[in-house]
Amino acid sequence: MDLEISSRRQSGVCIVTLAGEVDLYTAPALRTRLLEAAESDCGAIIVDMSGVDFIDSSGLGVLVSILKRVREQDSTMTIVSDREIVLKVFRITGLDRVFPIVPTLAEAMGAGA
């Protein structure tokens, strides 16, 4: 399965919405889109992963590298997901303690705004 990526700006926040699989093949496209968001003077970045069915280590690597860049800019990056298949990967790797993860976009907008 492919990865669909869309992005928009709302109230000074960049929202990157993902649907599909984040893996070795789709990670480069994800990196490109997240870098664009990180370099566009957003007050915060929200990565909406509520449509993600699978994420592997290459996808996690992209998220971590972008998080470092975002933090260097004194900005924030929040993950949105309530899907157990995604949350489990974040818990197993300990990244649930690194990324703010919320279940809904509305909650992320409240935290990021």
C-alpha positions in Angstrom: 0.0 0.0 0.0 1.1 3.5 -0.7 1.2 6.5 1.6 -1.0 9.5 0.9 0.3 12.8 2.3 -1.5 16.0 2.4 -0.7 19.2 4.2 -2.4 22.5 5.2 -1.8 25.4 7.4 -4.5 26.4 10.0 -4.1 29.1 12.7 -0.3 29.2 12.2 0.0 25.4 12.6 1.2 23.1 9.8 -0.9 19.9 9.7 0.5 17.0 7.8 -2.0 14.2 7.3 -1.0 10.7 6.5 -2.9 7.7 5.2 -1.5 4.3 4.4 1.8 2.7 5.3 5.0 4.5 6.4 7.9 2.3 5.5 11.2 2.2 3.7 9.6 3.0 0.4 7.4 5.9 1.5 9.7 7.4 4.1 11.6 9.6 1.6 8.3 11.3 0.5 7.3 11.8 4.2 10.7 13.3 4.9 10.3 15.8 2.1 6.8 16.9 3.2 7.8 17.2 6.8 11.0 19.2 5.9 8.8 21.6 3.9 6.6 22.1 6.9 9.5 22.5 9.3 11.0 25.2 7.0 7.8 27.1 6.5 7.8 29.1 9.8 4.9 27.1 11.4 4.2 27.8 15.0 3.9 24.0 15.4 3.7 20.9 13.3 1.0 18.3 13.8 1.4 14.9 12.1 -2.0 13.3 11.8 -1.4 9.6 11.6 -5.0 8.6 12.3 -5.1 7.0 8.8 -1.8 5.1 9.1 -2.0 1.3 9.0 1.6 0.5 9.4 4.9 2.2 10.4 8.4 0.7 10.5 11.8 1.9 11.8 12.5 4.0 8.7 9.3 5.9 9.2 10.2 6.4 12.9 13.6 7.6 11.9 12.1 10.3 9.7 9.9 11.5 12.5 12.8 11.6 15.0 15.1 13.5 12.6 12.3 16.1 11.8 11.6 16.4 15.6 15.2 17.3 16.2 15.1 20.0 13.5 11.7 21.4 14.8 13.1 21.6 18.4 16.2 23.5 17.1 13.7 26.1 15.8 12.0 26.2 19.2 8.8 24.8 17.7 6.8 21.7 18.5 5.7 18.5 16.8 2.7 16.5 17.9 1.6 13.1 16.7 -2.2 12.4 16.3 -3.2 8.7 16.5 -5.6 6.5 18.3 -4.7 3.4 16.3 -3.3 0.7 18.5 -1.1 -0.6 15.7 0.7 2.8 15.6 0.7 3.5 19.3 2.2 0.1 20.0 5.2 0.8 17.9 5.8 4.1 19.7 5.5 2.4 23.1 7.8 -0.5 22.2 10.5 1.9 20.9 10.1 4.3 23.9 9.2 7.1 21.4 5.9 7.6 23.3 8.0 9.4 25.9 9.7 11.6 23.2 6.7 12.7 21.1 3.5 14.2 22.4 0.8 11.8 21.1 -2.8 12.7 21.3 -5.9 10.8 20.0 -7.6 13.6 18.0 -6.7 16.5 15.8 -8.9 18.7 17.8 -6.9 17.9 20.9 -3.6 18.5 19.0 -4.9 21.9 17.8 -5.7 22.8 21.4 -2.2 21.7 22.5 -0.3 23.3 19.5 -2.1 26.6 19.4 
